[in-house]
Amino acid sequence: MAKQTSFSLSGQIVDVVNRKIIPGKVFVRDGKISAVVEDPMAKGPWIMPGLIDAHVHIESSMLIPSEFARLAVVHGTVGSISDPHEIANVLGLEGIEFMIRNGKKSPFRFYFGAPSCVPATTFESSGAAIGTKDIGSLLQMEEIRYLAEMMNFPGVIHGDKEVTKKIDLAKKYGRVIDGHAPGLTGPELKNYAAAGITTDHECFTKEEALEKIALGMKILIREGSAAKNFDALIGLMANHPESLMLCSDDKHPDDLIKGHINQLVKKALKQGYDLFDVLRSATLNPKVHYGLSNGLLQPGDPADMMVVDNPGDFNVLQTFIEGELAAENGKSFLHAVKEDTPNRFFCKPVSPAQLHVPARSDKIKVIQALDGQLITKTKILSAKTEGEALVSEPERDILKLVALNRYNAGSKPSVAFLNGFGLKKGAIASTVAHDSHNILAVGTNDRDLSRAINLLVENRGGIALANGDKENILPLPVAGIMTHEDGYKTAMLYQKLDKEAKALGSPLAAPFMTLSFMALLVIPELKLSDKGLFDAKSFELTSLYVE
């Protein structure tokens, strides 16, 4: 970073705390705001507090924290509320320690949480578990700021002993508790909020969000690579700005290059929402809710700020963290930091024959993927058979979906069928597969499916594509979900794979991101784990076949 001990910036200073715009100068000394001096004649760009992503899984960028930071600062982001849930499912405490250690090597403000649900359910195989004792240890660490999203909302509602102990520990150590309760309303929601859950980033509708706000919960408006709820929820800004924060949740590297929280701010301003309300949702609100150390352009604050050309165009010109220039005109000044490469990968290659599905019924339950959503639907469809086996039928968009436990050398594939993915040929596969990050693959035929899966086995993680003699892979050696490589290079490789997946026929905006959520059991409706087809409504494994 460009080191500056003492300097000043002239322009239109946006004071989000006192809701006023001050033409003048911001003076910085030793990384802090030493003074803000009004000058009615001052001209220049707009100076604002740096942005905070109120909920993100860094791992979903496929980049280690220090590399994520290199890309994010270009867009005015100075910090993130980061849930290391993904790497915890692979490596447990070792993974969380890796994220903290690497994050400390960057000036970016990483505020990590203690993952509350590892594994997320007992209906899948993870690489590690975070128990109640581990949660207690984590919450006592200075680097851990909150209890991360409580996905097990049935456990909260029904007073599960282990869930209750984790919540009580968070209260004991004065940590706020993040929520995760898609579609939850009514008496069950009241019980969930009464347990001490303070946020939710999974609202589908404005009505659902309003019910949660009425119970004192903060709503995180999310716009990530797969899940996009901005349009459904931004209307809340008109009457409930104090209850809102902005987040990305999951951001693939190609999207992170294009923008971050600045995109949500710009979009909200374009729709006519108040400048202070919008900026507060990305600066002041997360600071107050989580007790953060980011600065807000007040004298004595850390000099965490961004400079934009004007609120209308909202082009980020500079980003400062504690007074040091982190990015300017699209160029990041943060340095790449390489670490050791922890991983946990033991499964063996699979053969096409292992993907065989017996034809036991004329009708099957099919997962319906929805573009831009984490939720899925259930379809009852007739299945195509060849001999005594069920096979993919690209003509009807009914494709084989495979989950394989990567933590067990003797694991066998679990197979279901998927609609809405649109592949006409070939197969894609990934070890970025929420929440346990086993191998997940979808394809039109068993040969390409097995080859895509085996590319991941050979490289101990990544995202891959196979189509006849053509194959491609982006290796992700760090826990099978991230890479140490340059973020811009990674984004280009990902973009190439994304383009190739779409060339196979997928109409989805982000095929690999959508695939990664087909094993996310805590989100309704029908998903696939390495243990079998899972009905999230009844919260139990279910048969593929309809008798």
Secondary structure, DSSP 8 states (H G I E B T S, - for coil): -B--SEEEEEEEEEETTTTEEEEEEEEEETTEEEEEEE-TT--S-EEEE-EEEEEE-GGGGTB-HHHHHHHHGGGTEEEEEE-THHHHHHHTHHHHHHHHHHHTTSSSEEEEEE-S-SSS-SSS--S----HHHHHHHHTSTTEEEEEEE--HHHHHTT-HHHHHHHHHHHHTT-EEEE--TT--HHHHHHHHHTT--EES---SHHHHHHHHHTT-EEEEEB-SS-B-HHHHGGGGGT-GGGEEEE-B---HHHHHH-SHHHHHHHHHHTT--HHHHHHHTTHHHHHHHT-----S-TTSB--EEEES-TTT--EEEEEETTEEEEETTEE-------------------GGGG-EE---SEEEEEEE-TT-S-EEEEEEE-EEETTEEE-BGGGTEEEEEEE-TT-TT---EEEEEES---SS-EEEES--TTTT-EEEEESSHHHHHHHHHHHHHHTSEEEEEETTEEEEEE--BTTTBB-S-HHHHHHHHHHHHHHHHHTT---SSHHHHHHTTT-TTSSSEEEETTEEEETTTTEE--SEE-
